[in-house]
Structure formats: structure tokens, C-alpha cells
Amino acid sequence: AVFTPAERQLQAEELRDTKIAQSALGAASLGAYRVLSGFGLSPDAFAGHSYGELAALCIAGAIGEADLLALSETRGESILAAAGADPGTMLAVAADAGAVAPIVAGCDVVIANHNSPTQCVLSGAVAAIDDALARLAAAGLSSRRIPVAAAFHSPIVAGARDALAGRLAAMPVAAPRIPVWSNVTAAPYPGDPDAVRALLADQVGLPVRFAEEIEAMYAAGARVFVEAGPGQVLTRLVDEILGERPHLAIACDAGNDG
């Protein structure tokens, strides 16, 4: 517990350290799911955004809880090692990826997160992101830097794949008992454990196709989406993706400011 804004800010800064953030997100997501399970929640499918996919696979029985924590540590450490001296940064843009791509062409950035029809996120070196920000502003598009430790889901961190693959090869992995939808393919994870390992290792450096993933889940019959973890960002994104179509999106974390 903290009692001043300065202490809260310090906690937030410490949590942004990727070596800490990965395991913290995993613990928070597992804790939220245990609470929901206590109320009798029985999901038909799972999905996660970026790191959250690891927690989803754990809850679905593909990875053990102790192995999730070990894998989380490896993911954080390997991302920072792969990023090196210039880990880069990320930029959230209030526009669809299709509208953003031609504006930032040639900036040496990638669209790392296809989040919704009204938001995408760019990853790249700091100078490249600065260039993209200027071009987007000139085009009249709103954007903001995201306080992250590295340019996630980009070639800058793609070198983390081998370390993740090595860790996954050394731990038991099973087919998910309940379908887990993939950020990379926007489709359920395969049933073969080695294919699960390969796809999860690839995920660290490839774009998050979250909007397509939610659309595919909706087409498969999903109508109620519960965000089991910290924050409410994914709940808002689901609402933006599905618009006026019948659905319900609920966040477990209502915040602590009110």
C-alpha cells in the first residue's frame, strides 16, 4: 500500500521494468481468474493481448503456473537482451492501421498492435518513432508515446524468440483444454504441444492482431468478454471493435481512484 502520489508514481515506474512487469501481469491475471472462478465463471474460450496470451495459455492448462512464472522471467530478460542499448519505444495512434501505414512508410517503424478500428500502436527506435510522430501530426492524426521499456512486437525484440523457444522446449506444454485464440494468427492455438511452443515463441516479435482476433471470436459465437487482469483497456478495445453489434464487455479492475 502507498499513501502519496509520489509513492504511487514510483511503483508505476518500477512495474514498467520488463523484468518485473511480465511476472506481475501473470500473477495479477491468474489472481483475477481465481476470483472469477470462485463466482462460478466457466469460459468457452480465452484470449490475451501480448503478454496476456501467456496467462491465457496457463489458465487453459497448456502451461503450469510455476512454469508460467519462469517463462515470464525469461521473456522479460530476453526482450531486454535482444533490444540492446537502444531498446526503442512505442507510439499509440488514434487511427486504424490501414490509414496509418502509408503515412509512416519509410520511417523504419512497424505496426506492432492492430488494436481496434480507432487505434494502432507503432514500435521502433526512438528516432524512428520521433519521425513517425511528426508525420502523423502533419497528417492531422493524434498520437501519444507509451511509457514502455522496449519496442515490443518489432524486429528490435525479435531476437528474444530463441531464448523463449529454449525455455519452452525444457518445460511441459500441453494442448489447451479450452480454445486459446492467438495474437499472431487470429485463430485458436493448435492442439500439438510443439506447435503451441513454436507459435508462442514467434509471438514475441510479431504484430498483435487483436482487432482481427476479436472479430474471429465474435464470428465463432463469443458475445460476452470479461477482462481478467489489471486495467480496462481491452474492454474498451472490444467495444470499439464490435461497435453496435450485440455483445457485453466487462472489466474486473475498476481502478482505485474513486
N, C-alpha and C positions, 0 to 999 in steps of 0.2 A: 504494500500500500504506500502511496505517496500523498503528500499534503500540500504541495505547492506546484504552480505551473512549471517552474524551473526543474523540479524533480521529475515531473511527468515528461518534459521535453528530453531530459537526459535518458530516461527509459526508452523513449521512442528512438533516439539516436542509437542506443546500444542494440535495440532489436533490429535495426536496419543492417547490422553486420550479418552478412550472408551466412557465416559460420554459426550464428545464433538463430537467425530468422528461420532457417529451414526446419530445425528441430522444434522450435517454438510453435510454428504453424502446424506441424504434425501433432504435437501434444494438444493444442487447442482444438483441432478438428476432431481428434479421437474423443476428447472430453465432451465436446458438444454432441457427438453422435451417441455417446453413452447416455447422456441426459435424455435425448430424444427416444432412445430405445427403451428407457425406463417408463416413458409415456405410451409405449406400445407402437411406435413408428415402425413400419415394415416396408422399406422402399422396394420398388421394382427395378431400379437402375441407379447407377452412380455416375457422377462426372466431377471433374475438378478443373481448376484454371491454373496452368503452370504447375507449381509445386503441389497444389491441391490434388493433382491426379495421383500422386504417391499415396496420400492419405486415403483416397477413394479405393485404390487397389488393396490397401491394407484392410480396410473395413470390409471389403468384398471377399477377403480370405486369400488373396493372391500372395500377400507378403505378411509375415508375422510382425507383431508390434515391436519386439526388440530389434528385429531386422529393419523395420522402418526407421527407427532412430539411428541405427548405424548407417543406413543408406542416406539418411538426411545429412548426417555429418560429412559423408563422402561427397555428396552433391555440393554442399556449400564450399568445402575446401577445394574441390576440383574445379569449380567455377572460378574461384579467385585465382587459382594457379594458372588456369588456361587464359584468363584475361590479362595477366601480367601487370606491367607498370601503368598502362593506360586502360583501365577496366571499362571505360566508356560510361554511357548513361542512357536514359530513355526519355521520350517525349510523347505525351498524350495529346492527340489531335481530335478536335470536335468535328469529325467528318468521317465518312465511310472510306475504307481503304482504297476503293476504286477511284475516288476523287483525289485522294492524297498522292497516290503513286506517280502520276505524271508530273506533279509539282516538284517532288523531291528526287526525280530521276537524275542521276549523276551526282548525288550528294554523298554516296557511299554509306547509306543507311539502309536498313531493312524494315519492313513492316512486321514487327515481332508479334503483335497481338491484333487479330481481327475480332474486336470485341463486340461491336454492335453496328447497326446502320448509322449511328451517330458518333462512333468513337473507334479509333485505331491507335496503336502505340508504335512508335519508331524506336529502333535501337541502333547505336553506333558509337564511334569515338566522339569525344566531347566536341572537337572542332567540326565534325560532320553534322552533329546534332545542331550546333550553332548555325551552320549553313542552312540546314533544313528549316529551322525556326524562322530565320529571316525570310526565306522563300515563302513559307506558309503565311507569315504576316503580310507580305506584299500581295499575296493572293486573297487576303481578307479572311483567312481561316484562323480560328482561335486555337492556341496550343499552350501547354504548360509542361515544365520539366517535372519528372517524377523523382523523388529522393530515393534512389536505389543504389546498390553497391556495385552494379555492373550492367552492361548492355545485355540483358538476358535474351535468350532465344534468338541469338545472332551468331554469325561466324566468329565473333570475338570470344565467345564462351564455348563454341562447338568442340574445342579440344577436350572438354570435360567428359565427352562421351566414353572414351576408352576407360577412364577410371571408374565410371559408373558401370560400364559393362563388366569390368573385372570384379567389382563388388557384387553385382547381381549374379555372376557366374558362381560365386562362392557361397551363395545363400539359397535356401529352398524357395522356390517360386512355384505357385500352383495356378491352375486356371481359375479365374474369378468365379465364385459361386453365384453371383448376381452380375449382370452385364455392367461393365465399366466403359464409358464412352471415352474415346481418345481425342486429345487436342490435335494430334498430328493428322489423323485420318477422318475425323468427324464421324466415326463408326465405332462399334464395340470392339474392345480388345479381343484378340484371337484366343482360342482355347488352349493352344500349345504353349507350355511354360517357356520354352526357348524363344518363341515368337513374342511372348509378353516381355521377356528380358530385352530383346532387341528393340522393340518399339519404345519401351520406357527409356532405354539408353539414348536412342535417337532424339527423344522429345526435348532434351535439354538445349539443343542448338537449333531446333526447327520452330517455325511460327506456330502460335496458338490460334487455331481456327475456331474460336469459341462461338461466334455467331452461327457458323455452319453446323457446329456440334449441337447447339440448342435447337436449331431448325430440324435437324435429323431426329433428335429425340422427340420433338413435337410430332413429326410425321409418323414416328413409331408408336405414338399414343400417350406420351407424357403430357400431363396437364398441371400437375402440382409440383413446384420446385422449392425445396427447402434448403437454404444456405446454412450448412452446419460448420461454422467456423467463425473467425473474427471478422467483423465488419459487415457491410451491407452492399458492397459494390456489385457482387454477382447478381443479387436480387434486382438491383436497378437495371443491370445489363439485360437480364432475361425479359424484364418489362419492355425495354427498348426494342429488343429483337422481335418479340411476339406481338407488340402493339395491342390492338383491339381484339385480337383473337382470344377465345375463351381460355383462361389459364389463371393460376394463382401462384405468386412468388412470395416467399416468406423468409425473412432473415431472423436467425436466433439471437444475434447480437444487436441489441437496440441502442448500444452506446451507454456511456456513463456520465453524460453531461446534463441530463435532465432529471 
